Amino acid sequence: MHHANYFASPELTRRYFLQNSGAGLGACALSSLLQQDGLASEKKNPQAAKKSHFPARAKSVIYIHLVGAPSHLDLFDYKPELQKRNGELCPDEFFVGKQLAFIREQPTLLGTPNDSRYTYKGCGESGLEISNLMPHLQTVADEMAIFKTVTTEQFNHAPAQLHLLTGFGRFGRPSIGSWVSYGLGSENQNLPGFVVLLTGNMLGAGSSGWGSGFIPSVHQGVEFRSQGDPVLFLSNPKGVPVESRKRIIDSVNQLNSVQLADVSDPEIDTRIKQYEMAYRMQTSVPELMSIQGESKRTHEMYGTAPGKTSFANNCLLARRLVERGVRFVQLFDSGWDMHGNIFKSLPKKCGEVDRPIAALIKDLKQRGMLDDTLVVWSSEFGRTPMAQGKNGAGEISTSGRDHHKEGYALWMAGGGIKGGYVHGKTDELGYAPVENPVDVHDFNATILHQLGMNHERLTFKYQGRQYRLTDIFGHPIKDAIA
């Protein structure tokens, strides 16, 4: 009871600080002078919009990560020779001395089924080849740039997710969304600069996939939910009116401000900003998450179901977020790890994401937003051209595909990326690049480049040295830039 009265009285709070704080008047005066001189502007608002290194082509990113890794061979990288040689023993160079997650005996090759659902066709004016498993995506082929030769160092899920999303295969590094938030800030002070939306199970890397690592935690991703409180603990406790909560927040932040002036700990500043943001979000987030007001045509285009958790809903929410100035929106969708029965499971998962992703691209374009919004399709690695399990002789094989790090396909659309473009080429069996290999650091450097950031200059000093998302190498893929 004593503490409740204490926080409710701003004057008592100030008196208490001046009498008992080690910081005292000197620190308060110093903080005031620094702010007047503009030297404390970063502390004043670490999420304020910042200038890019050079003119940006994109101002926002919608980053879609398919957890578990879809088969690029059955979606974006058609290999007739692999289909022709289905069931043959794989070449020695594909197996001997290679790192494979589960295949232990020399496997057979596994081609895409001879089935109309899996047939590839040239799409749009560009003729970009996309599988019939993605009929809606086929209609936006001229907006897409497919990178068919992406390589990674990791062959298990969590390390590969970390390697792609943070630039390093172990825990502790900032995620790409955090780097973008740190580098560019936010254009909406009533919403986080980095928002995360999930469908299905948590990825193997956990929340480190959107964590801030060693940079201030104000830049970590904030998870939004489609049911209940959109953000945990956003609602006021029962019996606590809005006015009382605001008074408590102001009083707590007075305490934090004096401590910040004393020790200059960026995490104290993060806490101040998070309290303030949480209060503002009580108004902004419910309006954002209420998709019922969207037109019937929009709901039909995305295939949304208001009030439920779905990937389609999250795609629509992603558009609403970037429309409101959120810098980086990350969508995670699980269920793509298909070690068995891949040709039965893949059509279902494709059906869940194909329509809403195509709708997102079309929606952004018709609103004039695709030019400055970069849409990214990613996964941690690809799938092997060899079968895991028995390669059945029937119409549909019961086998699956193992993890594959040697070469796989990712794509981007919008945000100044060249549409209807293919970068790189894998061998006739889809095992490894033969033209223009793309490291995951190159892929990430390209994303930063489109946002106007030099990946070599976007650094943070930690434990005595400068770190960056792209570790010690990587180059933007200039041929893919419009």
PASE-335682 format. One record per residue (C-alpha): x negated, y, z negated; residue in three letters. Coordinates in steps of 0.5 Angstrom, whole numbers, padded with zeros to 4 digits, always signed. Layout:
XYZALA;...
END
This chain:
+0000+0000+0000MET;-0006+0005-0002HIS;-0009+0003+0005HIS;-0002+0005+0009ALA;-0002+0011+0006ASN;-0009+0013+0007TYR;-0008+0012+0014PHE;-0002+0016+0015ALA;-0005+0022+0012SER;-0010+0025+0017PRO;-0012+0031+0012GLU;-0014+0025+0007LEU;-0018+0022+0012THR;-0022+0028+0014ARG;-0023+0029+0007ARG;-0025+0022+0005TYR;-0030+0022+0011PHE;-0033+0029+0009LEU;-0034+0027+0002GLN;-0037+0019+0003ASN;-0039+0018+0010SER;-0047+0018+0011GLY;-0046+0022+0018ALA;-0043+0028+0015GLY;-0042+0035+0018LEU;-0049+0034+0022GLY;-0047+0028+0026ALA;-0040+0031+0027CYS;-0043+0038+0029ALA;-0048+0034+0034LEU;-0043+0030+0037SER;-0039+0037+0038SER;-0045+0040+0042LEU;-0047+0034+0046LEU;-0040+0034+0048GLN;-0040+0041+0050GLN;-0046+0040+0054ASP;-0043+0035+0058GLY;-0049+0030+0055LEU;-0043+0025+0052ALA;-0039+0025+0058SER;-0040+0017+0058GLU;-0038+0016+0051LYS;-0032+0021+0052LYS;-0029+0016+0057ASN;-0033+0010+0060PRO;-0028+0009+0064GLN;-0027+0015+0068ALA;-0028+0015+0075ALA;-0035+0015+0078LYS;-0038+0017+0084LYS;-0041+0011+0089SER;-0048+0011+0091HIS;-0045+0013+0098PHE;-0039+0013+0102PRO;-0034+0007+0100ALA;-0030+0004+0105ARG;-0026+0000+0100ALA;-0024+0003+0093LYS;-0020-0003+0090SER;-0021-0010+0091VAL;-0016-0016+0090ILE;-0021-0022+0089TYR;-0017-0029+0089ILE;-0021-0035+0086HIS;-0019-0042+0088LEU;-0021-0046+0082VAL;-0024-0053+0083GLY;-0026-0051+0091ALA;-0021-0052+0097PRO;-0024-0056+0102SER;-0026-0051+0108HIS;-0027-0057+0113LEU;-0019-0058+0113ASP;-0018-0051+0113LEU;-0023-0046+0116PHE;-0029-0050+0119ASP;-0026-0055+0124TYR;-0031-0061+0126LYS;-0028-0065+0132PRO;-0034-0070+0131GLU;-0033-0071+0124LEU;-0026-0073+0126GLN;-0029-0077+0131LYS;-0034-0081+0127ARG;-0029-0082+0121ASN;-0031-0088+0117GLY;-0038-0089+0119GLU;-0043-0089+0114LEU;-0046-0082+0113CYS;-0053-0080+0115PRO;-0059-0082+0110ASP;-0060-0074+0110GLU;-0053-0073+0107PHE;-0054-0077+0101PHE;-0061-0080+0100VAL;-0065-0075+0095GLY;-0058-0070+0095LYS;-0055-0068+0088GLN;-0048-0070+0088LEU;-0043-0070+0083ALA;-0039-0077+0083PHE;-0041-0080+0089ILE;-0046-0086+0087ARG;-0047-0090+0093GLU;-0048-0088+0100GLN;-0041-0086+0103PRO;-0037-0086+0109THR;-0036-0080+0113LEU;-0029-0077+0112LEU;-0026-0073+0118GLY;-0019-0069+0118THR;-0013-0073+0119PRO;-0010-0074+0126ASN;-0004-0071+0124ASP;+0000-0064+0126SER;+0000-0061+0119ARG;-0008-0061+0120TYR;-0009-0059+0127THR;-0013-0053+0128TYR;-0011-0047+0133LYS;-0014-0041+0135GLY;-0010-0035+0132CYS;-0009-0028+0134GLY;-0012-0024+0139GLU;-0019-0026+0136SER;-0018-0034+0137GLY;-0020-0035+0130LEU;-0019-0042+0128GLU;-0015-0044+0122ILE;-0011-0050+0120SER;-0004-0051+0121ASN;-0004-0052+0113LEU;-0004-0045+0113MET;+0001-0042+0118PRO;+0003-0036+0115HIS;-0005-0034+0114LEU;-0005-0036+0121GLN;-0001-0029+0123THR;-0006-0025+0119VAL;-0012-0028+0123ALA;-0014-0022+0126ASP;-0015-0018+0119GLU;-0020-0024+0117MET;-0028-0025+0117ALA;-0029-0032+0115ILE;-0036-0033+0113PHE;-0037-0041+0114LYS;-0044-0042+0112THR;-0044-0040+0104VAL;-0049-0044+0100THR;-0050-0044+0092THR;-0055-0047+0088GLU;-0050-0050+0083GLN;-0046-0057+0084PHE;-0042-0057+0078ASN;-0035-0053+0077HIS;-0037-0048+0071ALA;-0044-0047+0073PRO;-0042-0046+0080ALA;-0037-0041+0078GLN;-0041-0037+0073LEU;-0046-0037+0079HIS;-0041-0034+0084LEU;-0038-0029+0079LEU;-0044-0027+0075THR;-0050-0028+0079GLY;-0053-0033+0074PHE;-0051-0041+0073GLY;-0051-0040+0065ARG;-0047-0036+0060PHE;-0048-0029+0058GLY;-0048-0025+0065ARG;-0043-0019+0067PRO;-0038-0022+0072SER;-0037-0018+0078ILE;-0031-0014+0076GLY;-0034-0012+0070SER;-0040-0009+0074TRP;-0035-0006+0079VAL;-0032-0003+0073SER;-0038-0001+0070TYR;-0041+0002+0077GLY;-0034+0006+0079LEU;-0030+0007+0073GLY;-0022+0007+0074SER;-0017+0012+0077GLU;-0012+0010+0072ASN;-0013+0012+0065GLN;-0006+0008+0063ASN;-0009+0002+0066LEU;-0015-0002+0065PRO;-0020-0002+0071GLY;-0021-0009+0071PHE;-0014-0014+0071VAL;-0014-0021+0071VAL;-0008-0026+0073LEU;-0008-0033+0072LEU;-0004-0039+0075THR;-0005-0046+0072GLY;-0011-0049+0068ASN;-0017-0044+0065MET;-0023-0045+0070LEU;-0029-0049+0067GLY;-0033-0042+0066ALA;-0027-0040+0061GLY;-0026-0032+0060SER;-0034-0031+0062SER;-0031-0031+0069GLY;-0028-0024+0068TRP;-0033-0023+0061GLY;-0037-0017+0061SER;-0043-0020+0058GLY;-0049-0015+0056PHE;-0045-0009+0058ILE;-0040-0005+0054PRO;-0034-0009+0053SER;-0030-0004+0055VAL;-0031-0006+0062HIS;-0029-0014+0061GLN;-0023-0016+0065GLY;-0016-0015+0061VAL;-0012-0022+0062GLU;-0004-0020+0064PHE;+0001-0025+0063ARG;+0008-0026+0067SER;+0012-0028+0061GLN;+0012-0025+0054GLY;+0008-0019+0052ASP;+0004-0018+0059PRO;-0002-0017+0054VAL;-0003-0020+0048LEU;+0000-0016+0042PHE;+0002-0010+0046LEU;+0009-0009+0043SER;+0009-0006+0036ASN;+0010-0011+0030PRO;+0017-0011+0027LYS;+0019-0005+0023GLY;+0013-0001+0026VAL;+0016+0005+0030PRO;+0012+0008+0036VAL;+0011+0015+0032GLU;+0008+0011+0026SER;+0003+0006+0030ARG;+0001+0013+0034LYS;-0001+0016+0027ARG;-0005+0010+0025ILE;-0009+0009+0032ILE;-0011+0017+0031ASP;-0013+0016+0024SER;-0017+0009+0025VAL;-0020+0013+0031ASN;-0022+0019+0027GLN;-0026+0014+0023LEU;-0029+0010+0029ASN;-0031+0017+0032SER;-0035+0019+0026VAL;-0039+0012+0026GLN;-0040+0013+0033LEU;-0043+0020+0032ALA;-0048+0017+0027ASP;-0050+0010+0030VAL;-0048+0011+0038SER;-0046+0004+0038ASP;-0042+0003+0045PRO;-0038-0002+0042GLU;-0035+0003+0037ILE;-0033+0007+0043ASP;-0030+0001+0047THR;-0026+0000+0041ARG;-0024+0007+0041ILE;-0022+0007+0048LYS;-0018+0000+0047GLN;-0014+0003+0042TYR;-0012+0009+0046GLU;-0011+0005+0052MET;-0007+0000+0048ALA;-0002+0005+0046TYR;-0001+0008+0053ARG;+0000+0001+0056MET;+0006+0000+0052GLN;+0009+0005+0057THR;+0005+0003+0063SER;+0005-0004+0063VAL;+0012-0006+0062PRO;+0014-0002+0068GLU;+0008-0005+0072LEU;+0010-0012+0071MET;+0018-0011+0072SER;+0018-0013+0080ILE;+0025-0014+0080GLN;+0026-0007+0083GLY;+0022-0009+0089GLU;+0026-0010+0095SER;+0030-0016+0097LYS;+0025-0016+0103ARG;+0019-0016+0099THR;+0021-0022+0095HIS;+0023-0026+0101GLU;+0016-0024+0104MET;+0012-0026+0098TYR;+0016-0032+0096GLY;+0017-0029+0089THR;+0021-0031+0083ALA;+0022-0025+0078PRO;+0021-0028+0071GLY;+0017-0034+0072LYS;+0009-0035+0072THR;+0007-0036+0080SER;+0002-0035+0084PHE;+0006-0031+0089ALA;+0008-0026+0083ASN;+0001-0025+0082ASN;+0000-0023+0089CYS;+0005-0018+0088LEU;+0003-0016+0082LEU;-0004-0015+0085ALA;-0001-0010+0090ARG;+0002-0006+0085ARG;-0004-0006+0081LEU;-0008-0003+0086VAL;-0003+0002+0088GLU;-0003+0005+0081ARG;-0011+0006+0082GLY;-0013-0001+0078VAL;-0020-0002+0081ARG;-0021-0009+0081PHE;-0016-0015+0080VAL;-0018-0022+0080GLN;-0013-0028+0081LEU;-0015-0035+0079PHE;-0011-0041+0081ASP;-0013-0048+0079SER;-0011-0055+0082GLY;-0016-0055+0088TRP;-0021-0060+0085ASP;-0019-0066+0090MET;-0023-0072+0088HIS;-0018-0077+0091GLY;-0012-0077+0095ASN;-0014-0070+0098ILE;-0009-0071+0104PHE;-0003-0071+0100LYS;-0005-0066+0095SER;-0008-0061+0100LEU;-0001-0059+0103PRO;+0002-0058+0097LYS;-0003-0053+0094LYS;-0004-0049+0101CYS;+0004-0049+0101GLY;+0003-0045+0094GLU;-0002-0040+0096VAL;-0001-0039+0104ASP;+0005-0035+0104ARG;+0004-0030+0098PRO;-0003-0029+0101ILE;-0001-0027+0108ALA;+0004-0023+0105ALA;-0001-0019+0101LEU;-0005-0017+0107ILE;+0001-0015+0111LYS;+0004-0011+0105ASP;-0002-0008+0104LEU;-0003-0006+0111LYS;+0004-0003+0112GLN;+0003+0001+0106ARG;-0003+0004+0109GLY;-0007+0001+0103MET;-0011-0005+0107LEU;-0016+0000+0110ASP;-0019+0001+0103ASP;-0017-0005+0099THR;-0022-0011+0100LEU;-0018-0018+0099VAL;-0023-0024+0098VAL;-0022-0031+0098TRP;-0027-0035+0094SER;-0028-0042+0091SER;-0035-0044+0087GLU;-0037-0049+0092PHE;-0034-0053+0098GLY;-0032-0060+0099ARG;-0037-0066+0102THR;-0036-0068+0109PRO;-0036-0075+0106MET;-0031-0079+0103ALA;-0031-0080+0095GLN;-0027-0087+0094GLY;-0025-0092+0099LYS;-0024-0089+0106ASN;-0017-0092+0107GLY;-0016-0094+0114ALA;-0008-0092+0114GLY;-0005-0086+0117GLU;-0007-0082+0110ILE;-0013-0084+0107SER;-0013-0085+0099THR;-0020-0082+0098SER;-0022-0075+0096GLY;-0028-0070+0097ARG;-0034-0069+0092ASP;-0037-0062+0090HIS;-0041-0059+0096HIS;-0046-0054+0095LYS;-0050-0054+0102GLU;-0045-0050+0106GLY;-0038-0048+0105TYR;-0033-0042+0108ALA;-0030-0036+0104LEU;-0027-0030+0107TRP;-0025-0023+0106MET;-0020-0018+0109ALA;-0019-0010+0109GLY;-0024-0006+0106GLY;-0028-0004+0112GLY;-0029-0011+0114ILE;-0029-0013+0121LYS;-0023-0017+0123GLY;-0022-0023+0127GLY;-0029-0025+0126TYR;-0033-0031+0124VAL;-0040-0031+0121HIS;-0045-0037+0121GLY;-0044-0044+0124LYS;-0045-0051+0120THR;-0047-0057+0124ASP;-0043-0061+0128GLU;-0041-0065+0121LEU;-0040-0059+0117GLY;-0046-0061+0112TYR;-0050-0055+0112ALA;-0051-0048+0116PRO;-0055-0048+0123VAL;-0054-0041+0124GLU;-0054-0035+0119ASN;-0053-0038+0112PRO;-0050-0034+0107VAL;-0052-0034+0100ASP;-0047-0032+0094VAL;-0051-0026+0093HIS;-0051-0024+0100ASP;-0043-0025+0099PHE;-0043-0021+0093ASN;-0048-0015+0096ALA;-0043-0014+0101THR;-0037-0013+0096ILE;-0041-0008+0093LEU;-0043-0005+0099HIS;-0036-0004+0101GLN;-0035+0000+0095LEU;-0040+0004+0096GLY;-0045+0001+0091MET;-0052-0001+0093ASN;-0053-0008+0089HIS;-0060-0006+0088GLU;-0059+0000+0084ARG;-0053-0002+0080LEU;-0057-0004+0074THR;-0056-0005+0067PHE;-0062-0005+0062LYS;-0062-0011+0057TYR;-0067-0014+0053GLN;-0073-0010+0056GLY;-0071-0011+0063ARG;-0066-0008+0069GLN;-0061-0014+0071TYR;-0056-0014+0077ARG;-0050-0018+0079LEU;-0055-0020+0085THR;-0061-0022+0081ASP;-0067-0021+0085ILE;-0065-0022+0092PHE;-0059-0021+0097GLY;-0057-0017+0102HIS;-0050-0014+0105PRO;-0048-0018+0111ILE;-0048-0012+0116LYS;-0045-0016+0122ASP;-0039-0017+0118ALA;-0038-0009+0117ILE;-0033-0006+0122ALA;
END
